[in-house]
Amino acid sequence: MKTNDALVAILKKSHAQAMAGQTVSMDEVKIFMKNKVDELTSKVDARCVAESI
């Protein structure tokens, strides 16, 4: 699939969801992004890494 085709498909799906009332507020987006950044940047406990599974 070409990049433009993929973008058009994403936009069509997004538009269809918005028309169906499936929307997300900016506050929800901010909370999700903050949680995701925290998750990806949190330090790993060195003991957990050293322990065998």
N, C-alpha and C positions, 0 to 999 in steps of 0.2 A: 504494500500500500504506500503510495506517495505521501510525503509530508502534508501537502495541501489537502489530500483526501482524508487523512487522519484528523486534521484540524477541523474540517467541515463536519466530519462525523461527530466529533466531540461537541462542537457548537450546536448541531442539530439535537443531540441528546440533551444537552444543557437547556436548550430552548423548550424542548418537550417537557422536561421535568418542571421548569418554571411555569409553563402554561398549566400543568397539572397541580400546581400549588406546592410542589416539593422544593421549597427554597430554604436557604440557610442564612441566618442573620450575620452581619459583620462581627457582632460580639461573639457568636459561636465560632466563627472562623478564627478570631483572635485567640480565643481560649484554646482551640485545637492546635494552632500554630505554636503558641507558647508551650503547651504540653509536649508537642513533638520536638521543639528545640531543646527543652529541658531533658527529654528522654535521650536525645542524640548527643548531648553535650555533658551529661552527668558523668562524674568520675566513677570508674569501676573500683570496687573494693578489692585491693590487692590480695587479700586472703581468699576471696571467692575464685579469683583467677588461678591461684596456686593450688587450690584443692582439686583432687581428682574427682571425676564424675562417676 
